[in-house]
Amino acid sequence: MTSQWWTDDDRLLEVLRDALTTARAVPAGFVETGKAAYAWRTIDAELAALTYDSEWDTAELALTRAENATLRTLTFSSDVLTIELELTPHEVLGQISPPQGGTVRLSTDAEDAGTAEIDDLGFFVVRPAPAHPFRLVLQLAAGVAVLTGWISP
């Protein structure tokens, strides 16, 4: 008795080759739904508001300084913590208060720009500093997530 298992191998290989080489477009609606779902991933995060930016003092300090400082400081505050940032051309330094451990992720529109551990004293350093607007996503050891607004370097 002959089996059909061995008679259609060429057809099977042709179908598999076709499946691997044919570029199939993902429907636009599916892509938009995926992007919208991804945007909701931080909906439960506590939003930290910008309360201080050293660039706000630029006009007043321009009268006393010959050149702009390369260090920029920012302060974000939420109900659960305060985030102090220093932006240099090469790194982002941060301190959270009250101090606690966790992780911090710098996120841009397109990708993650860096991740770092927050030590038990609340200090973190992320290198290199992003060249594009970014935001911080902090995941604290206590289980609290905090999200900052967008920061333009």
C-alpha angles and dihedrals in degrees: 000000000000121000125220091218092087100039100067102045093112091054091048092051090049092052092047092048089049091050093051098045103038113093108219119195119231110234111259092233090056092052092049091049090052092050091049092050091049091052090059094057092096098040092115093051119112109246114231114208124218107250100167137022121176089217087071087069094053096101094051095043094046087077092058104033130070094206139014120267117249091218119082122190127201134180125204122188133194134166091269105037150356122238119206114194134188116194117201127173089260108033149013113235120193142181125189125203128237087039117242139144129256140106134289127205125193108215129193128185092269107029149347110287096199145324131220140174118250108222124223090267090058096250126136140168125199119193133227105027112234117252092210132058112289142170133213123242111193122193108191126205089243088065096255119134119207126189127193129208121258117294121205111206 
